[in-house]
Every structure is written in C-alpha cells, then in structure tokens.
Amino acid sequence: MAMNRRFFLLGATGLGLAACSDPHSSFNREAGIGLDEGGFGNPTMHNHMVQTGKLSLAKVMSWRFHAEVPSMVNFAFDSAKLDKEAMKILRMQAHWMKQFPELRYTIYGHTDKVGSASYNYNLGLRRARAVRDHLVSLGVPRRSIEAVVSRGETQPLIVTEGREPANRRTVTEISGHVRRRQLLDGEYAAIVHREYVDTAEGGGTRPN
C-alpha cells in the first residue's frame, strides 16, 4: 500500500510539473480566463465609439436586427401578395421595430429577371409597398419607414435568367435613427441592451 501511494504521489508531481512547463496550460493563464466569452469590454467600446461619432447607433442596431429577426420575405412568381410565411416574418419584424421607435427603416423590393426591366422595377416597388403597409397594419408607425425602394432585377441573390424564388424578395434594413439630442452613456446602453417587452394586454408571448 505504501509503495502504491509513493508511485501515485510521484505521478501527480510529474503531471503538475508538465502542466507548469506547458505555456498553454491553465496553470500559466490568468485566473478566470475561461469565463470570458471574448466580448469583455465590447459594450464600453461601442458606447465610446457612438459618443465620439466613430460608430453610428443605426449601424450597431442593424447588427442586432439581423441577428435577431429575419430581414427578408419572399414572393410567388409575378406577385406582390404576402403569403403565410411572409406574414409570420413580418410579425417578428414589427414586434422588434416597435421596441425601438427611435430607429428608421428602408424596405427594398427585388425581382427575378423574367420580364422587362421596367416591369420588374414596378413589381419590386409593389412588393416593398406591400411589406410597408403590412408592417403599419401591425402597429409600426408609418414615420418609422423612411422609404420604399425598388431594386427590380438588378441585385439577384442567385444569378440566373429564369425564375428564381430566392430573388423574389424584399429586404428590411435600418437606415438611420432620430437624434433628438446627444445620447448620454446610460441612454445609449439602455437602447442597445433594451429587452423585448410584452405589448399585449396582461403580458403574453412573442409572436410565432
């Protein structure tokens, strides 16, 4: 038993020495480094960059919008009618947009390449307007949507001359924000880190 204990202690000592000699070992790294997800200091950095004009609030919130909400809806061929999936996505967009009334948006309409350029321009505009009108019907203030723009067939996701569902779409983008006065540190943090609130009477859940 004494001999086995001796070998165990020697083995443990060897492991400890090996760990100390390894520059990548946790023995040679700062205490608590494993708890840092890599974002330490980012809120402070963003806050400083907004205050100094090096980074716009609209750009920061655009990153968040695209991370949290689908920005694109698709359409049937030669149609500006919203289907069930499109309306589901727009409910999500509207819910997000109503939490940030200081932001402004532009909606871009796109088509595939079937048809003339002028026809597709008008079709893209109809699609963008359909999205805007539906968002407004869901409670998004009309003033929040600065513009509807048609890109027609000029910016396909998939380059093809034929029918392509991925190209028949609208994209909602944050285009700016109302800057009534210089945001203070606490106000900026409150906007960027503002959590969703239930707008339905008596609480509720997020839309599906």
QUIRA-V342678 format. One line per field, one symbol per residue. ss: DSSP state (A for helix, B for strand, O for the rest). burial: b if it has 16 or more other ideal C-beta (glycine too) atoms within 10 Angstrom, else e. A space follows every 50 residues. Layout:
ss = ???
burial = ???
//
This chain:
ss = OAAAAAAAAAAAAAAAAAAAAOOOOAAAOOOOAAAOOOOOOAAAAAAAAA AOOOOOAAAAAAAAAAAAOOOBBBOOOOOOOOOAAAAAAAAAAAAAAAOO OOBBBBBBBBOOOOOOAAAAAAAAAAAAAAAAAAAAAOOOOAAABBBBBB BBOOOOOOOOOOOOAAAOBBBBBBBBBOOOOOOOAAAAAAAAOOOOOOOO OOOOOOOO
burial = eeeeeeeeeeeeeeeeeeeeeeeeeeeeeeeeeeeeeeeeeeeeebbeeb eeeeeebbebbbeebeeebebbbbbeeeebebeeebeebbbbbbbbbbeb eebbbbbbbbbbbbbeeeebbbbbbbbbbbbbebbeebebeeebbeebbb bbbeebeeeeeeebeebbbbbbebbebeeeeebeeeebbebbeeeeeeee eeeeeeee
//
